Amino acid sequence: MTTVEENSCACPLQQEDPDIHFPYSVAVRFRNGSRLYSFGTQDGTIKKGSYVVVETEQGLELAEVEADAIDPAKYKLKMPQKEILRVASEKDVWMNEQNIALEKEALEVCRTGIAQFQLEMNLLNVQYNLDRTKVLFIYAADQRVDFRELLRFLGSKLHCRIELRQIGDRDKAKMIGAIGVCGRETCCSSFKDKFDVISINMAKNQNLALNIDKLSGMCGKLMCCLKYEDDAYKMASQSLPKIGSHIQWEGQDYRLSSINVLREEARLDNRESVVYVSFAELRGEEKPVIEPKVSAVKKEVIKKEVVKKETIKKENSAPLPKKKKKVVYRR
């Protein structure tokens, strides 16, 4: 039987029963996945680095244990979970290795079908579930693809349930991986579990030049890192006038031309002069002077250094002793 589930992006876990609780919880990671999932078990001896068999929407899958089993009650956690079916046996590990080899063959079969039916789709990945009852093909395309003929072709060659899943540009970059403009691995492929909603307003809040080419990542979308400091910039610029507004300052009319959040100052200008004022002054607040905290030991060290410098300064400024004139007596 062949089926299609296009644009499906649900969590790989099946629907959990909220009333089922287990004495132990285990964090696992699936192959080619960056996100951790928690499963319940009755076995508290499961250790990090071992493999377990679990049931997901894709069927039976092998997952690697990322941490030792913990007791959720100890940390006052209520986590309804799916159950770990069993600790992986040697046969399960062998079948997983066989699946990896068969996935390469299935990839070539699908590419042959795509070329044969002249479909505009970019095949990215193939993955079997553990018992090979289902195979998942992940592809990217600019628009919807009519792959009914391809589906029949794959069904006649692979003889199992088939799922074709279309993903977007951001998911493609996460799967393939890339180097960002900062010189490091892209956030989505290294540590991000889910994508945030990114808008051009975040660049405006941070006073960045609205150059789409420079603000876009490897996927062609706005960079995820625009989200990281957006809240800090919003908080720092709260209750400030908008850029371009006209305000009265020291009896003169000024226009607020720009703000610098890092320096906490705003630029006011008119035809005659340019003035830089702090955010506190602009809000009508007195900015408190905060003295840095210094430990008693450090204070003593600083005091000794000051005394030493003053001593050296006095020695250098003291007048040199006069040399005694040598008296020569003649006979």
ZADO-1210 file (C-alpha; in nm, 4 decimals, padded with zeros to 6 digits):
<atoms>
<atom x="00.0000" y="00.0000" z="00.0000" code="MET" pos="1"/>
<atom x="00.1290" y="00.3435" z="-00.0895" code="THR" pos="2"/>
<atom x="00.0238" y="00.6644" z="00.0790" code="THR" pos="3"/>
<atom x="00.1154" y="01.0294" z="00.0594" code="VAL" pos="4"/>
<atom x="00.1369" y="01.2851" z="00.3384" code="GLU" pos="5"/>
<atom x="00.2555" y="01.6074" z="00.1841" code="GLU" pos="6"/>
<atom x="00.3709" y="01.9072" z="00.3879" code="ASN" pos="7"/>
<atom x="00.3371" y="01.7075" z="00.7109" code="SER" pos="8"/>
<atom x="00.5510" y="01.8569" z="00.9852" code="CYS" pos="9"/>
<atom x="00.4054" y="01.7167" z="01.3054" code="ALA" pos="10"/>
<atom x="00.6090" y="01.5958" z="01.5978" code="CYS" pos="11"/>
<atom x="00.7275" y="01.2379" z="01.5304" code="PRO" pos="12"/>
<atom x="00.5650" y="01.1152" z="01.8497" code="LEU" pos="13"/>
<atom x="00.2172" y="00.9713" z="01.8558" code="GLN" pos="14"/>
<atom x="-00.0577" y="01.1283" z="02.0672" code="GLN" pos="15"/>
<atom x="00.0236" y="01.0755" z="02.4334" code="GLU" pos="16"/>
<atom x="-00.2215" y="00.9618" z="02.6994" code="ASP" pos="17"/>
<atom x="-00.2137" y="01.2337" z="02.9714" code="PRO" pos="18"/>
<atom x="-00.3140" y="00.9831" z="03.2410" code="ASP" pos="19"/>
<atom x="-00.0189" y="00.7468" z="03.1893" code="ILE" pos="20"/>
<atom x="00.2912" y="00.8129" z="03.3993" code="HIS" pos="21"/>
<atom x="00.6103" y="00.6106" z="03.4336" code="PHE" pos="22"/>
<atom x="00.8552" y="00.5891" z="03.7246" code="PRO" pos="23"/>
<atom x="01.1492" y="00.6820" z="03.4974" code="TYR" pos="24"/>
<atom x="01.2009" y="00.9232" z="03.2096" code="SER" pos="25"/>
<atom x="01.4652" y="00.8910" z="02.9378" code="VAL" pos="26"/>
<atom x="01.5765" y="01.1591" z="02.6882" code="ALA" pos="27"/>
<atom x="01.6454" y="01.0193" z="02.3407" code="VAL" pos="28"/>
<atom x="01.7509" y="01.1560" z="02.0036" code="ARG" pos="29"/>
<atom x="01.6518" y="01.0139" z="01.6663" code="PHE" pos="30"/>
<atom x="01.8928" y="00.9717" z="01.3791" code="ARG" pos="31"/>
<atom x="01.9519" y="01.2961" z="01.1850" code="ASN" pos="32"/>
<atom x="01.7579" y="01.4847" z="01.4512" code="GLY" pos="33"/>
<atom x="01.8639" y="01.7753" z="01.6724" code="SER" pos="34"/>
<atom x="01.5725" y="01.7740" z="01.9163" code="ARG" pos="35"/>
<atom x="01.5473" y="01.5587" z="02.2293" code="LEU" pos="36"/>
<atom x="01.2307" y="01.3657" z="02.3171" code="TYR" pos="37"/>
<atom x="01.1325" y="01.2167" z="02.6523" code="SER" pos="38"/>
<atom x="00.9982" y="00.8626" z="02.6810" code="PHE" pos="39"/>
<atom x="00.8762" y="00.6790" z="02.9883" code="GLY" pos="40"/>
<atom x="01.0015" y="00.3427" z="03.1086" code="THR" pos="41"/>
<atom x="00.9840" y="00.1002" z="03.3990" code="GLN" pos="42"/>
<atom x="01.3578" y="00.0273" z="03.3666" code="ASP" pos="43"/>
<atom x="01.5776" y="00.2648" z="03.5645" code="GLY" pos="44"/>
<atom x="01.9033" y="00.1030" z="03.4482" code="THR" pos="45"/>
<atom x="01.9016" y="00.2575" z="03.0983" code="ILE" pos="46"/>
<atom x="02.2247" y="00.4519" z="03.0543" code="LYS" pos="47"/>
<atom x="02.3491" y="00.7237" z="02.8234" code="LYS" pos="48"/>
<atom x="02.4874" y="00.5947" z="02.4925" code="GLY" pos="49"/>
<atom x="02.2620" y="00.2900" z="02.4702" code="SER" pos="50"/>
<atom x="01.9895" y="00.2425" z="02.2076" code="TYR" pos="51"/>
<atom x="01.6165" y="00.1860" z="02.2559" code="VAL" pos="52"/>
<atom x="01.3228" y="00.1016" z="02.0297" code="VAL" pos="53"/>
<atom x="01.0230" y="00.3373" z="02.0429" code="VAL" pos="54"/>
<atom x="00.7012" y="00.3810" z="01.8460" code="GLU" pos="55"/>
<atom x="00.6334" y="00.7072" z="01.6616" code="THR" pos="56"/>
<atom x="00.4080" y="00.8255" z="01.3807" code="GLU" pos="57"/>
<atom x="00.6594" y="00.6743" z="01.1381" code="GLN" pos="58"/>
<atom x="00.6348" y="00.3338" z="01.3081" code="GLY" pos="59"/>
<atom x="00.9095" y="00.1589" z="01.5037" code="LEU" pos="60"/>
<atom x="01.2302" y="00.3612" z="01.5249" code="GLU" pos="61"/>
<atom x="01.5708" y="00.3250" z="01.6859" code="LEU" pos="62"/>
<atom x="01.6794" y="00.6117" z="01.9107" code="ALA" pos="63"/>
<atom x="01.9979" y="00.6893" z="02.1019" code="GLU" pos="64"/>
<atom x="01.9771" y="00.7599" z="02.4748" code="VAL" pos="65"/>
<atom x="02.1237" y="01.1037" z="02.5542" code="GLU" pos="66"/>
<atom x="02.1062" y="01.0871" z="02.9362" code="ALA" pos="67"/>
<atom x="02.0654" y="00.8331" z="03.2134" code="ASP" pos="68"/>
<atom x="01.7123" y="00.7505" z="03.3255" code="ALA" pos="69"/>
<atom x="01.5823" y="00.9967" z="03.5863" code="ILE" pos="70"/>
<atom x="01.2931" y="00.9946" z="03.8317" code="ASP" pos="71"/>
<atom x="01.0480" y="01.2747" z="03.7308" code="PRO" pos="72"/>
<atom x="00.8961" y="01.2801" z="04.0814" code="ALA" pos="73"/>
<atom x="01.2359" y="01.3716" z="04.2284" code="LYS" pos="74"/>
<atom x="01.2369" y="01.6929" z="04.0244" code="TYR" pos="75"/>
<atom x="00.8596" y="01.7456" z="04.0647" code="LYS" pos="76"/>
<atom x="00.7961" y="01.6989" z="03.6933" code="LEU" pos="77"/>
<atom x="00.4686" y="01.5753" z="03.5475" code="LYS" pos="78"/>
<atom x="00.5483" y="01.4397" z="03.2053" code="MET" pos="79"/>
<atom x="00.2923" y="01.2212" z="03.0253" code="PRO" pos="80"/>
<atom x="00.5000" y="01.0112" z="02.7891" code="GLN" pos="81"/>
<atom x="00.5027" y="00.7317" z="02.5367" code="LYS" pos="82"/>
<atom x="00.6632" y="00.4144" z="02.6615" code="GLU" pos="83"/>
<atom x="00.9979" y="00.2737" z="02.5473" code="ILE" pos="84"/>
<atom x="00.9148" y="-00.0610" z="02.3917" code="LEU" pos="85"/>
<atom x="01.2490" y="-00.2240" z="02.4669" code="ARG" pos="86"/>
<atom x="01.6221" y="-00.1763" z="02.4883" code="VAL" pos="87"/>
<atom x="01.7641" y="-00.2332" z="02.1404" code="ALA" pos="88"/>
<atom x="01.9027" y="-00.5811" z="02.0779" code="SER" pos="89"/>
<atom x="02.1868" y="-00.6747" z="01.8444" code="GLU" pos="90"/>
<atom x="01.9266" y="-00.7610" z="01.5797" code="LYS" pos="91"/>
<atom x="01.7715" y="-00.4119" z="01.6072" code="ASP" pos="92"/>
<atom x="02.1105" y="-00.2456" z="01.5649" code="VAL" pos="93"/>
<atom x="02.1892" y="-00.4743" z="01.2680" code="TRP" pos="94"/>
<atom x="01.8552" y="-00.3902" z="01.1032" code="MET" pos="95"/>
<atom x="01.9236" y="-00.0184" z="01.1489" code="ASN" pos="96"/>
<atom x="02.2613" y="-00.0575" z="00.9738" code="GLU" pos="97"/>
<atom x="02.0902" y="-00.2489" z="00.6918" code="GLN" pos="98"/>
<atom x="01.8336" y="00.0311" z="00.6593" code="ASN" pos="99"/>
<atom x="02.1094" y="00.2893" z="00.6154" code="ILE" pos="100"/>
<atom x="02.2514" y="00.0884" z="00.3258" code="ALA" pos="101"/>
<atom x="01.9070" y="00.0370" z="00.1678" code="LEU" pos="102"/>
<atom x="01.8302" y="00.4082" z="00.1953" code="GLU" pos="103"/>
<atom x="02.1088" y="00.4801" z="-00.0542" code="LYS" pos="104"/>
<atom x="01.9485" y="00.2400" z="-00.3019" code="GLU" pos="105"/>
<atom x="01.6039" y="00.3932" z="-00.2457" code="ALA" pos="106"/>
<atom x="01.7523" y="00.7386" z="-00.3021" code="LEU" pos="107"/>
<atom x="01.8835" y="00.6347" z="-00.6456" code="GLU" pos="108"/>
<atom x="01.5504" y="00.4714" z="-00.7350" code="VAL" pos="109"/>
<atom x="01.3614" y="00.7903" z="-00.6499" code="CYS" pos="110"/>
<atom x="01.6059" y="01.0081" z="-00.8439" code="ARG" pos="111"/>
<atom x="01.5585" y="00.7824" z="-01.1458" code="THR" pos="112"/>
<atom x="01.1807" y="00.8267" z="-01.1182" code="GLY" pos="113"/>
<atom x="01.2109" y="01.2042" z="-01.0835" code="ILE" pos="114"/>
<atom x="01.4224" y="01.2228" z="-01.3984" code="ALA" pos="115"/>
<atom x="01.1922" y="00.9835" z="-01.5847" code="GLN" pos="116"/>
<atom x="00.8774" y="01.1856" z="-01.5125" code="PHE" pos="117"/>
<atom x="01.0603" y="01.5211" z="-01.5380" code="GLN" pos="118"/>
<atom x="00.9458" y="01.6494" z="-01.2006" code="LEU" pos="119"/>
<atom x="01.0777" y="01.9796" z="-01.0624" code="GLU" pos="120"/>
<atom x="01.1695" y="01.8624" z="-00.7136" code="MET" pos="121"/>
<atom x="01.4960" y="01.8388" z="-00.5232" code="ASN" pos="122"/>
<atom x="01.5257" y="01.5124" z="-00.3298" code="LEU" pos="123"/>
<atom x="01.7075" y="01.5681" z="-00.0006" code="LEU" pos="124"/>
<atom x="01.6803" y="01.2621" z="00.2208" code="ASN" pos="125"/>
<atom x="01.5367" y="00.9122" z="00.2521" code="VAL" pos="126"/>
<atom x="01.4690" y="00.7226" z="00.5741" code="GLN" pos="127"/>
<atom x="01.3253" y="00.3795" z="00.6509" code="TYR" pos="128"/>
<atom x="01.1610" y="00.2975" z="00.9794" code="ASN" pos="129"/>
<atom x="01.3135" y="00.0119" z="01.1778" code="LEU" pos="130"/>
<atom x="01.1024" y="-00.2751" z="01.0407" code="ASP" pos="131"/>
<atom x="01.1050" y="-00.1331" z="00.6839" code="ARG" pos="132"/>
<atom x="00.7278" y="-00.1133" z="00.6584" code="THR" pos="133"/>
<atom x="00.7493" y="00.2545" z="00.5604" code="LYS" pos="134"/>
<atom x="00.9964" y="00.4776" z="00.3773" code="VAL" pos="135"/>
<atom x="01.0006" y="00.8571" z="00.3995" code="LEU" pos="136"/>
<atom x="01.1224" y="01.0745" z="00.1089" code="PHE" pos="137"/>
<atom x="01.1949" y="01.4384" z="00.1931" code="ILE" pos="138"/>
<atom x="01.2171" y="01.6880" z="-00.0930" code="TYR" pos="139"/>
<atom x="01.2132" y="02.0610" z="-00.1638" code="ALA" pos="140"/>
<atom x="01.0271" y="02.2335" z="-00.4446" code="ALA" pos="141"/>
<atom x="00.9254" y="02.5856" z="-00.5386" code="ASP" pos="142"/>
<atom x="00.5636" y="02.4823" z="-00.5889" code="GLN" pos="143"/>
<atom x="00.3325" y="02.1845" z="-00.5493" code="ARG" pos="144"/>
<atom x="00.4360" y="01.8763" z="-00.7448" code="VAL" pos="145"/>
<atom x="00.2025" y="01.6209" z="-00.9017" code="ASP" pos="146"/>
<atom x="00.3894" y="01.3022" z="-00.8106" code="PHE" pos="147"/>
<atom x="00.1138" y="01.0438" z="-00.8573" code="ARG" pos="148"/>
<atom x="00.3072" y="00.8653" z="-01.1314" code="GLU" pos="149"/>
<atom x="00.6228" y="00.8789" z="-00.9194" code="LEU" pos="150"/>
<atom x="00.4302" y="00.7303" z="-00.6290" code="LEU" pos="151"/>
<atom x="00.3176" y="00.4330" z="-00.8364" code="ARG" pos="152"/>
<atom x="00.6716" y="00.3889" z="-00.9666" code="PHE" pos="153"/>
<atom x="00.8195" y="00.3841" z="-00.6153" code="LEU" pos="154"/>
<atom x="00.5521" y="00.1452" z="-00.4904" code="GLY" pos="155"/>
<atom x="00.6335" y="-00.1065" z="-00.7635" code="SER" pos="156"/>
<atom x="01.0063" y="-00.0882" z="-00.6821" code="LYS" pos="157"/>
<atom x="01.0167" y="-00.0710" z="-00.3021" code="LEU" pos="158"/>
<atom x="00.7017" y="-00.2664" z="-00.2013" code="HIS" pos="159"/>
<atom x="00.6270" y="-00.0767" z="00.1192" code="CYS" pos="160"/>
<atom x="00.4309" y="00.2215" z="00.2437" code="ARG" pos="161"/>
<atom x="00.5669" y="00.5449" z="00.0958" code="ILE" pos="162"/>
<atom x="00.5492" y="00.8995" z="00.2281" code="GLU" pos="163"/>
<atom x="00.6578" y="01.2044" z="00.0280" code="LEU" pos="164"/>
<atom x="00.7127" y="01.5135" z="00.2437" code="ARG" pos="165"/>
<atom x="00.7794" y="01.8606" z="00.1074" code="GLN" pos="166"/>
<atom x="00.9791" y="02.1009" z="00.3256" code="ILE" pos="167"/>
<atom x="01.0592" y="02.4711" z="00.3008" code="GLY" pos="168"/>
<atom x="01.3864" y="02.6555" z="00.2522" code="ASP" pos="169"/>
<atom x="01.4571" y="02.6921" z="00.6251" code="ARG" pos="170"/>
<atom x="01.4058" y="02.3208" z="00.6891" code="ASP" pos="171"/>
<atom x="01.6315" y="02.2452" z="00.3934" code="LYS" pos="172"/>
<atom x="01.9116" y="02.4606" z="00.5367" code="ALA" pos="173"/>
<atom x="01.8665" y="02.2901" z="00.8759" code="LYS" pos="174"/>
<atom x="01.8928" y="01.9448" z="00.7189" code="MET" pos="175"/>
<atom x="02.1898" y="02.0146" z="00.4901" code="ILE" pos="176"/>
<atom x="02.3816" y="02.2558" z="00.7148" code="GLY" pos="177"/>
<atom x="02.5872" y="02.5580" z="00.6118" code="ALA" pos="178"/>
<atom x="02.8306" y="02.8252" z="00.7315" code="ILE" pos="179"/>
<atom x="02.6731" y="03.1591" z="00.8147" code="GLY" pos="180"/>
<atom x="02.8095" y="03.5071" z="00.7433" code="VAL" pos="181"/>
<atom x="02.9484" y="03.5118" z="01.0992" code="CYS" pos="182"/>
<atom x="03.1838" y="03.2256" z="01.0095" code="GLY" pos="183"/>
<atom x="03.0122" y="02.9707" z="01.2345" code="ARG" pos="184"/>
<atom x="02.7739" y="02.6856" z="01.1590" code="GLU" pos="185"/>
<atom x="02.4184" y="02.8040" z="01.1045" code="THR" pos="186"/>
<atom x="02.2026" y="02.8160" z="01.4182" code="CYS" pos="187"/>
<atom x="01.9290" y="02.5980" z="01.2700" code="CYS" pos="188"/>
<atom x="02.1645" y="02.3090" z="01.1933" code="SER" pos="189"/>
<atom x="02.3660" y="02.3320" z="01.5165" code="SER" pos="190"/>
<atom x="02.1288" y="02.3867" z="01.8101" code="PHE" pos="191"/>
<atom x="01.7839" y="02.5268" z="01.7220" code="LYS" pos="192"/>
<atom x="01.4888" y="02.2919" z="01.7730" code="ASP" pos="193"/>
<atom x="01.2209" y="02.5128" z="01.6218" code="LYS" pos="194"/>
<atom x="01.2045" y="02.8204" z="01.4021" code="PHE" pos="195"/>
<atom x="01.1042" y="03.1599" z="01.5391" code="ASP" pos="196"/>
<atom x="00.8913" y="03.4088" z="01.3496" code="VAL" pos="197"/>
<atom x="01.1323" y="03.6681" z="01.2074" code="ILE" pos="198"/>
<atom x="01.0134" y="04.0034" z="01.0690" code="SER" pos="199"/>
<atom x="01.1819" y="04.3058" z="00.9184" code="ILE" pos="200"/>
<atom x="01.0644" y="04.5095" z="01.2211" code="ASN" pos="201"/>
<atom x="01.3336" y="04.3330" z="01.4273" code="MET" pos="202"/>
<atom x="01.6007" y="04.4846" z="01.2017" code="ALA" pos="203"/>
<atom x="01.4354" y="04.8255" z="01.2381" code="LYS" pos="204"/>
<atom x="01.4353" y="04.7958" z="01.6189" code="ASN" pos="205"/>
<atom x="01.8116" y="04.7336" z="01.6096" code="GLN" pos="206"/>
<atom x="01.8811" y="05.0237" z="01.3682" code="ASN" pos="207"/>
<atom x="02.0227" y="04.7903" z="01.1043" code="LEU" pos="208"/>
<atom x="02.0452" y="04.8884" z="00.7399" code="ALA" pos="209"/>
<atom x="01.7412" y="04.7431" z="00.5629" code="LEU" pos="210"/>
<atom x="01.9462" y="04.5535" z="00.3059" code="ASN" pos="211"/>
<atom x="01.7641" y="04.2253" z="00.2466" code="ILE" pos="212"/>
<atom x="02.0724" y="04.0590" z="00.0974" code="ASP" pos="213"/>
<atom x="02.2752" y="04.1253" z="00.4129" code="LYS" pos="214"/>
<atom x="01.9909" y="04.0381" z="00.6490" code="LEU" pos="215"/>
<atom x="01.9158" y="03.7048" z="00.4805" code="SER" pos="216"/>
<atom x="02.0732" y="03.3751" z="00.5779" code="GLY" pos="217"/>
<atom x="02.1835" y="03.0776" z="00.3718" code="MET" pos="218"/>
<atom x="01.8184" y="02.9749" z="00.3245" code="CYS" pos="219"/>
<atom x="01.7277" y="03.3081" z="00.1648" code="GLY" pos="220"/>
<atom x="01.5025" y="03.4023" z="00.4579" code="LYS" pos="221"/>
<atom x="01.5691" y="03.6617" z="00.7292" code="LEU" pos="222"/>
<atom x="01.8403" y="03.5416" z="00.9674" code="MET" pos="223"/>
<atom x="01.7269" y="03.3723" z="01.2887" code="CYS" pos="224"/>
<atom x="01.9794" y="03.5733" z="01.4939" code="CYS" pos="225"/>
<atom x="01.7717" y="03.8896" z="01.4426" code="LEU" pos="226"/>
<atom x="01.5450" y="03.7487" z="01.7137" code="LYS" pos="227"/>
<atom x="01.8145" y="03.7053" z="01.9803" code="TYR" pos="228"/>
<atom x="01.8584" y="04.0702" z="02.0839" code="GLU" pos="229"/>
<atom x="01.5213" y="04.2043" z="01.9729" code="ASP" pos="230"/>
<atom x="01.3667" y="04.1962" z="02.3219" code="ASP" pos="231"/>
<atom x="01.6666" y="04.3788" z="02.4730" code="ALA" pos="232"/>
<atom x="01.6422" y="04.6565" z="02.2138" code="TYR" pos="233"/>
<atom x="01.2673" y="04.6872" z="02.2670" code="LYS" pos="234"/>
<atom x="01.3099" y="04.7154" z="02.6428" code="MET" pos="235"/>
<atom x="01.5919" y="04.9703" z="02.6145" code="ALA" pos="236"/>
<atom x="01.3948" y="05.1953" z="02.3792" code="SER" pos="237"/>
<atom x="01.0707" y="05.1849" z="02.5777" code="GLN" pos="238"/>
<atom x="00.8985" y="05.5192" z="02.6512" code="SER" pos="239"/>
<atom x="01.1296" y="05.6998" z="02.4087" code="LEU" pos="240"/>
<atom x="00.9944" y="05.9233" z="02.1311" code="PRO" pos="241"/>
<atom x="00.9889" y="05.7726" z="01.7849" code="LYS" pos="242"/>
<atom x="01.2703" y="05.8481" z="01.5431" code="ILE" pos="243"/>
<atom x="01.1754" y="06.1486" z="01.3304" code="GLY" pos="244"/>
<atom x="00.9578" y="06.3089" z="01.5955" code="SER" pos="245"/>
<atom x="01.0074" y="06.6740" z="01.7013" code="HIS" pos="246"/>
<atom x="01.0770" y="06.7534" z="02.0666" code="ILE" pos="247"/>
<atom x="01.1645" y="07.0535" z="02.2814" code="GLN" pos="248"/>
<atom x="01.5092" y="07.0465" z="02.4438" code="TRP" pos="249"/>
<atom x="01.6480" y="07.3365" z="02.6488" code="GLU" pos="250"/>
<atom x="01.4077" y="07.5797" z="02.4858" code="GLY" pos="251"/>
<atom x="01.4846" y="07.4820" z="02.1258" code="GLN" pos="252"/>
<atom x="01.3079" y="07.2659" z="01.8683" code="ASP" pos="253"/>
<atom x="01.4961" y="06.9490" z="01.7750" code="TYR" pos="254"/>
<atom x="01.4314" y="06.6444" z="01.5623" code="ARG" pos="255"/>
<atom x="01.5155" y="06.2983" z="01.6992" code="LEU" pos="256"/>
<atom x="01.7284" y="06.1652" z="01.4135" code="SER" pos="257"/>
<atom x="01.8709" y="05.8436" z="01.5639" code="SER" pos="258"/>
<atom x="01.9217" y="05.6454" z="01.8837" code="ILE" pos="259"/>
<atom x="02.2139" y="05.4302" z="01.9952" code="ASN" pos="260"/>
<atom x="02.0874" y="05.1586" z="02.2279" code="VAL" pos="261"/>
<atom x="02.4334" y="05.0310" z="02.3198" code="LEU" pos="262"/>
<atom x="02.5506" y="05.3755" z="02.4325" code="ARG" pos="263"/>
<atom x="02.2038" y="05.4659" z="02.5622" code="GLU" pos="264"/>
<atom x="02.2062" y="05.8013" z="02.3891" code="GLU" pos="265"/>
<atom x="01.9955" y="05.9799" z="02.1292" code="ALA" pos="266"/>
<atom x="02.0920" y="06.2318" z="01.8635" code="ARG" pos="267"/>
<atom x="01.8928" y="06.5546" z="01.8396" code="LEU" pos="268"/>
<atom x="01.9564" y="06.7964" z="01.5554" code="ASP" pos="269"/>
<atom x="01.8208" y="07.1103" z="01.3959" code="ASN" pos="270"/>
<atom x="01.9559" y="07.3584" z="01.1447" code="ARG" pos="271"/>
<atom x="02.1911" y="07.5173" z="01.3934" code="GLU" pos="272"/>
<atom x="02.3322" y="07.2430" z="01.6136" code="SER" pos="273"/>
<atom x="02.3517" y="06.8725" z="01.6988" code="VAL" pos="274"/>
<atom x="02.3040" y="06.7495" z="02.0553" code="VAL" pos="275"/>
<atom x="02.3612" y="06.4034" z="02.2057" code="TYR" pos="276"/>
<atom x="02.1526" y="06.3265" z="02.5143" code="VAL" pos="277"/>
<atom x="02.1207" y="06.0152" z="02.7259" code="SER" pos="278"/>
<atom x="01.8050" y="05.8074" z="02.7435" code="PHE" pos="279"/>
<atom x="01.7632" y="05.9000" z="03.1100" code="ALA" pos="280"/>
<atom x="01.7725" y="06.2721" z="03.0273" code="GLU" pos="281"/>
<atom x="01.5337" y="06.2214" z="02.7375" code="LEU" pos="282"/>
<atom x="01.2888" y="06.0438" z="02.9665" code="ARG" pos="283"/>
<atom x="01.3334" y="06.3123" z="03.2327" code="GLY" pos="284"/>
<atom x="01.5059" y="06.0762" z="03.4747" code="GLU" pos="285"/>
<atom x="01.8251" y="06.1223" z="03.6725" code="GLU" pos="286"/>
<atom x="02.0608" y="05.8425" z="03.5921" code="LYS" pos="287"/>
<atom x="02.2103" y="05.7070" z="03.9176" code="PRO" pos="288"/>
<atom x="02.5844" y="05.6733" z="03.9460" code="VAL" pos="289"/>
<atom x="02.6565" y="05.3103" z="04.0294" code="ILE" pos="290"/>
<atom x="02.9926" y="05.2389" z="04.1862" code="GLU" pos="291"/>
<atom x="03.1390" y="04.9050" z="04.0902" code="PRO" pos="292"/>
<atom x="03.1581" y="04.6470" z="04.3670" code="LYS" pos="293"/>
<atom x="03.5165" y="04.5822" z="04.4805" code="VAL" pos="294"/>
<atom x="03.6213" y="04.3124" z="04.7248" code="SER" pos="295"/>
<atom x="03.8206" y="04.3945" z="05.0399" code="ALA" pos="296"/>
<atom x="04.1319" y="04.2178" z="04.9069" code="VAL" pos="297"/>
<atom x="04.1166" y="04.4094" z="04.5813" code="LYS" pos="298"/>
<atom x="04.0712" y="04.7387" z="04.7709" code="LYS" pos="299"/>
<atom x="04.3882" y="04.6655" z="04.9710" code="GLU" pos="300"/>
<atom x="04.5825" y="04.5887" z="04.6515" code="VAL" pos="301"/>
<atom x="04.4595" y="04.9125" z="04.4902" code="ILE" pos="302"/>
<atom x="04.5545" y="05.1103" z="04.8032" code="LYS" pos="303"/>
<atom x="04.9090" y="04.9676" z="04.8015" code="LYS" pos="304"/>
<atom x="04.9478" y="05.0511" z="04.4312" code="GLU" pos="305"/>
<atom x="04.8357" y="05.4115" z="04.4940" code="VAL" pos="306"/>
<atom x="05.0829" y="05.4489" z="04.7839" code="VAL" pos="307"/>
<atom x="05.3610" y="05.3015" z="04.5716" code="LYS" pos="308"/>
<atom x="05.2899" y="05.5403" z="04.2836" code="LYS" pos="309"/>
<atom x="05.2852" y="05.8410" z="04.5198" code="GLU" pos="310"/>
<atom x="05.6162" y="05.7334" z="04.6726" code="THR" pos="311"/>
<atom x="05.7786" y="05.7000" z="04.3300" code="ILE" pos="312"/>
<atom x="05.6367" y="06.0374" z="04.2293" code="LYS" pos="313"/>
<atom x="05.7828" y="06.2053" z="04.5387" code="LYS" pos="314"/>
<atom x="06.1225" y="06.0479" z="04.4814" code="GLU" pos="315"/>
<atom x="06.1299" y="06.1695" z="04.1222" code="ASN" pos="316"/>
<atom x="06.0237" y="06.5223" z="04.2161" code="SER" pos="317"/>
<atom x="06.2692" y="06.5611" z="04.5085" code="ALA" pos="318"/>
<atom x="06.5669" y="06.7936" z="04.4301" code="PRO" pos="319"/>
<atom x="06.9020" y="06.6276" z="04.3777" code="LEU" pos="320"/>
<atom x="07.1675" y="06.6899" z="04.6488" code="PRO" pos="321"/>
<atom x="07.4233" y="06.9573" z="04.5601" code="LYS" pos="322"/>
<atom x="07.7692" y="06.8350" z="04.4813" code="LYS" pos="323"/>
<atom x="08.0438" y="06.9712" z="04.7099" code="LYS" pos="324"/>
<atom x="08.3051" y="07.1817" z="04.5341" code="LYS" pos="325"/>
<atom x="08.6498" y="07.0408" z="04.5466" code="LYS" pos="326"/>
<atom x="08.8949" y="07.2885" z="04.7035" code="VAL" pos="327"/>
<atom x="09.2516" y="07.2800" z="04.5674" code="VAL" pos="328"/>
<atom x="09.5310" y="07.4313" z="04.7830" code="TYR" pos="329"/>
<atom x="09.8476" y="07.5540" z="04.6147" code="ARG" pos="330"/>
<atom x="10.1805" y="07.5874" z="04.7813" code="ARG" pos="331"/>
</atoms>
